[in-house]
């Protein structure tokens, strides 16, 4: 399993557990990781926050294609 897939799965789990608050939960976790030692962890939480926002969006953006 790729790391990208694991991150998507983490985002989906967060949405299942926290619903519409999932993106804020992920952003809060990212803010907690401010030290240099936790830079990669912070990056991952920011990525998860972006994905949860995408998952919760009700409609595609105007520039996105829909299959």
HUDAUR-V133472 format. One record per residue. N is the residue number from 0. RES is the residue in one small letter. PHI is phi in radians with two decimals (NA if undefined). D_LAST is the distance of its C-alpha to the last C-alpha in whole Angstrom. Layout:
n=N res=RES phi=PHI d_last=D_LAST
n=N res=RES phi=PHI d_last=D_LAST
This chain:
n=0 res=x phi=NA d_last=25
n=1 res=x phi=-1.39 d_last=24
n=2 res=x phi=-1.11 d_last=25
n=3 res=x phi=-1.07 d_last=22
n=4 res=x phi=-1.11 d_last=21
n=5 res=x phi=-1.08 d_last=24
n=6 res=x phi=-1.20 d_last=23
n=7 res=x phi=-1.05 d_last=20
n=8 res=x phi=-1.12 d_last=22
n=9 res=x phi=-1.10 d_last=25
n=10 res=x phi=-1.11 d_last=22
n=11 res=x phi=-1.12 d_last=21
n=12 res=x phi=-1.11 d_last=25
n=13 res=x phi=-1.08 d_last=26
n=14 res=x phi=-1.13 d_last=23
n=15 res=x phi=-1.09 d_last=25
n=16 res=x phi=-1.39 d_last=28
n=17 res=x phi=-2.07 d_last=28
n=18 res=x phi=1.01 d_last=25
n=19 res=x phi=-1.15 d_last=25
n=20 res=x phi=-1.50 d_last=28
n=21 res=x phi=-1.01 d_last=26
n=22 res=x phi=-1.10 d_last=25
n=23 res=x phi=-1.18 d_last=29
n=24 res=x phi=-1.06 d_last=30
n=25 res=x phi=-1.14 d_last=29
n=26 res=x phi=-1.10 d_last=30
n=27 res=x phi=-1.10 d_last=33
n=28 res=x phi=-1.11 d_last=33
n=29 res=x phi=-1.11 d_last=33
n=30 res=x phi=-1.12 d_last=35
n=31 res=x phi=-1.18 d_last=38
n=32 res=x phi=-1.69 d_last=37
n=33 res=x phi=-1.80 d_last=39
n=34 res=x phi=-1.38 d_last=42
n=35 res=x phi=-1.08 d_last=41
n=36 res=x phi=-1.16 d_last=41
n=37 res=x phi=-1.86 d_last=38
n=38 res=x phi=-1.04 d_last=36
n=39 res=x phi=-1.14 d_last=34
n=40 res=x phi=-1.09 d_last=33
n=41 res=x phi=-1.07 d_last=33
n=42 res=x phi=-1.02 d_last=30
n=43 res=x phi=-1.12 d_last=28
n=44 res=x phi=-1.14 d_last=29
n=45 res=x phi=-1.12 d_last=27
n=46 res=x phi=-1.09 d_last=24
n=47 res=x phi=-1.09 d_last=24
n=48 res=x phi=-1.06 d_last=24
n=49 res=x phi=-1.10 d_last=22
n=50 res=x phi=-1.19 d_last=19
n=51 res=x phi=-1.14 d_last=21
n=52 res=x phi=-1.07 d_last=20
n=53 res=x phi=-1.10 d_last=16
n=54 res=x phi=-1.11 d_last=16
n=55 res=x phi=-1.52 d_last=18
n=56 res=x phi=-1.16 d_last=16
n=57 res=x phi=-1.46 d_last=16
n=58 res=x phi=-2.50 d_last=13
n=59 res=x phi=-1.20 d_last=11
n=60 res=x phi=-1.18 d_last=13
n=61 res=x phi=-1.03 d_last=14
n=62 res=x phi=-1.52 d_last=13
n=63 res=x phi=-1.55 d_last=10
n=64 res=x phi=-1.52 d_last=7
n=65 res=x phi=-2.05 d_last=4
n=66 res=x phi=-1.51 d_last=0
